[in-house]
Amino acid sequence: MLNVIRDWLVRYAKQGVIHNDERMLNLCEPYPGAVVIDLGCGDGTLTARVGEKVEAAKLIGIDIAPENLAMLVDKGIEAKQADLNQKIPVDDESVNIIIANQVIEHVCDTDMFVQEMFRILKRGGYAIVATPNLAAWYNVLMLILGQQPPSTNVSDIAPLGLMARRVWAGRYIGGVGHKISNKHRRVFVRSTIVGLLEYYGFRCEKLVMSGFPPLPWFAVDLACRLLPIYAWNIIIKARKPG
């Protein structure tokens, strides 16, 4: 029975990636000739779709995993290997659009990460940031039950917490996260991710929510509109004034 639950959760999570990506794409406005950078780009699938949507002239993908970077060349994406806990290896005000999909929760220094996004973004450019919602209903429920919320981690090595120990059990890979870094170091609610971006100079223009497990996907959008505070992921479009 436990294996059935695990398999269903992995399938649902992978579908959630698709749903999240579509919501991010919906926030992308046309920007012909733009330079787009994807921070934590994975295999570059979303990067390429964003480039097509905005009519970009140049795509840059940054990731720490060599196997991900190897898949970028065929998609026309310039690959850069970097640890996003350090300075982003591009010049000041050199990009028009930043994509940061399920990344900010993994970095140790979120303040530096946001400052770096602001530094590399041209005035008038925008960033689209997606991250898990700490107030998601299942996190709240687990706290009520005295358990570690599944969106949070307390160790990079030990599988602590009911979900990590009994359900995911190392299976949160293969299109959902990657093997190098699946641990969440900072997890946000809507007000705190908006507040952090605005603290460092961004102007948050739009916030949408994605995912509402275990609802069937045809009902998810309605649930996100009716009960956004408890949805799975937060997606924000934030602009650098200029």
N, C-alpha and C positions, 0 to 999 in steps of 0.2 A: 504493500500500500504506500509506504514511504517513497519508493522509487517512482510510483505513478505520480505522486504529488510533486516530486522533484522534476520529473520530465515535463509536467504541465507548467510549472513555474518557469522553467527555462524557455519553453516555447512562448509563453506569455510575455516574458521579458524581452525576447527577441522581437516579437510583434510590437512591443512598447518602444523599442528603438526606432522602428519604422514610423510609428505614430509621432514620436518626438521629433524626428527629422522633418516630417511633413509640416509640423507646426513651426519649426525654425525657418523652413523655406518660405512659408507664408509671410514671414516678417521681412524677407529680403526684398528691397525695392530695386528696380533697375538702376544701374550705375555704369553705363558704357565706359569701357577703358579702365575700370577699377583694378587696383591691386588688392587681391583677397589673400588673407593669411588665416589658416586653420590651425589653432593651437591644440595639439593632441588630436591629430587628424586621422588616426587609425589607418585604414587602407585607402583613404582618399575618396571614397564613394560620395560622401556628403559634400566634400570640398568641390568635386567636379560638378555636382548638381547645383551648388551655389554659384559657381562660376558661370554656368550656362544660364541660370536664372537672371543674374545681374549683368550679363554680357561683359565679363571681366576680360582684361587684357593679360593679366598675369595671376597665377595661382601659386601660393607657397604653402607647403605642408610641413608642420613641425611635429615631431614625435620622438619619443625616447627609444622606441622599439625598432631595431633594424629590419625586422621582417615586415613591419608596416611600411617603412620608407621604401623598401624594394618594390612595392606595388604602385608607387606613385608615378614613375616615369611614363608608363604606358597611358596614364590618364592626363599627361601634359602638365604635371604638377612639379614644381621645383621642390626637392626634398632637402630638409635641414634636420639633422639630429641634434636634439637639445633636451636638457633637463629643465622643465618649466619651473623648478624651484630656484632657478638662477635667471639672470637677465636674458631676455629674448634676443637672439642674434640677428636683429635687423636694425636699420638706422631709425633715428627719430623722425616722426611724422612721414613715414614712408609707405603706409598702407591706407587704403580707403575703407576696407571692411574687415572686421575680425570675427571669426567663428570660434567659440569656445564651448564645445558640446560635452557636458559631463566631465569637466576637467577641474574646475576651480575647487571642487570638494576634495580633490586628491593632493593638491599642492600644500606644502607645509607653511609657506608664507603667503597667505592670501593678500595681504596688504601690498607686498611687492608685486604680486601677479597683476593686481588691478592697476597699480601705478605703471607697470610696464605696458599694459594694454593702452593706457592713456598716452604714454610716451610715444609709442610707435604709430598711433593713429593720427591721420591728418585731420585738421580742423574741418568740421562738417561731416566727417566719416562716422560710421557707427559700428558697434559691436553687438553681436547676438550671443547671449550667454544662457546655457541651459544647465540646471543642476537639480539634484533630488530635493524634495520638499520634506523638511524635518517634521512638519505638521501633518504629513500624510496620515490617513486614518489608521493604517496598520501600525505606524510608529506610535501613535497615541495609544492604541489598544495594547501594544506590548508594554508600554510604560505602566498602564493601569494594572496589568498582570504582573508587574515587577520584573519584566524582562528587558534586555538590551534591545533598543529599536534596531531593526535590520538595516536601516540606512546609516548606522554609525558603527565605528570600530574602536576598540581599545588596544589592539595589538596588531603589529604587522605580520606576526608569525602565528600566534596561538589562535585557534578557531574558537573564540569565546562568544557566548550568546546563543540562544536557542536556534535561531535561523542559521547562523554560520556553522554551528556544530551538527545540527540534525538535518537541515534541508539543503542549503547550498553545498556544503561539504566539498568545496573546491570546484564546483561545477559552473561558477559564474564567469565563464570564459566562452570563447568561440562566437564572436560577434557581439557579445555583451561584456564590455570591459576587455582587458587583456591580462596576460599572465604576469607582467612586470609590476603593475600597480593597480590592485583592486580595492585598496583600503581608503576609506573616507576619513579625512582629517578634520575638515570643517564642514558642517552641514547647516543649511540656512532655512529660515522661513521667509515668506515673501518680503516682509518689511526689512529684514536684516540684509538680504542681498541687494535690495534697492538702496538701502541706506549706505552700504559699503561703496557701491558704485558712485552714488552721488557725493559721498564724502571726498572722493578723489577726483571730482570734477565732471563726471558724466551727467548727462541729462537723460533720465529714464523716460522713454516715450511710450512704451507699450509693454504690458505684462500679460502673458497667457499661461494657462496650465495644460499639462498633457498627462494622459493615463489615469486610470482609476480602477486598479485591480481589486477584485477579480471580475468586474463587470465585462460583459461581451462588448466587443469594440464598437458595435453600432450604437451602444448606449453611452459610451465614454464621453463624447463631446457634451452631451446634455448634462451629465453628472459634473463635468468640469465647470460648466456655466452655473449650475445650481449650487454646488458646494465646492467652490474653487479652493477654499482654505485647506481641504482635506485631500486634494489630488496628489498625484505621484510626483510630477516634475514641474519646476518653475522655469519659464523661458522669458527672458527680458531682452528688449531692444533698447540699447543705450547709445546716445550720440555724444560726440565730443563737440562742444559749442565752437562756433567759429564764423 
